[in-house]
Amino acid sequence: EAGVAQSPRYKIIEKRQSVAFWCNPISGHATLYWYQQILGQGPKLLIQFQNNGVVDDSQLPKDRFSAERLKGVDSTLKIQPAKLEDSAVYLCASKGRDSRVRTDTQYFGPGTRLTVL
Amino acid sequence: QKEVEQNSGPLSVPEGAIASLNCTYSDRGSQSFFWYRQYSGKSPELIMFIYSNGDKEDGRFTAQLNKASQYVSLLIRDSQPSDSATYLCAVMKTSYDKVIFGPGTSLSVIP
């Protein structure tokens, strides 16, 4: 089973520039998450999709961040304009059944490391 | 009060010792509890899941849950250098809710 795919893996931009991240979840997973993980902190949920609908975006800075999942599969997260404090790893995850622990759990992609200069 | 808190690290234990990682949560409605391991520069991977009070064992790992105290812990027996990582505690109210992560505890196992 292929895992969660993300691209790019690394991105360096200057403040006030725009950037977009792409995520392809595990096939069949209806729930998709975007997290922001700042160095030394736990992941913080930015947005949760169920199919192509938004379930939770309460912590998404909507003045600069946007996300979409138009066909209920791939998703993109955009930042426009970027600020220095947006430097972080952006993790995409999808939820599905884990046969080992016998519950639904999140599978994380490799992340995109964003550096804003 | 933060929703999920973990004991501050870094935690250092000698190889072969027991590592004890602690987590408390604020929402009494939380039903599912996860421990993720995250190696430096990598994404989190699930190592334990627990939802009932008591202990759950999987190999060298034991998760302990006490809902009355709103406390969940992870014990790692016979710690190995390969266990050196950051351990993230995560809680969820229902399977339709968001998962809330703690800040993580960095563990270093010294050979």
Interface residues (C-beta under 8 A of the other chain):
Chain A: Y33 Y35 G40 Q41 G42 P43 K44 L45 Q48 Q50 V55 D56 L91 D98 V101 T103 D104 T105 Q106 F108 G109 P110 G111
Chain B: V4 S32 F34 K42 S43 P44 E45 L46 M48 F49 Y51 L88 A90 S95 Y96 K98 V99 I100 F101 G102 P103 G104
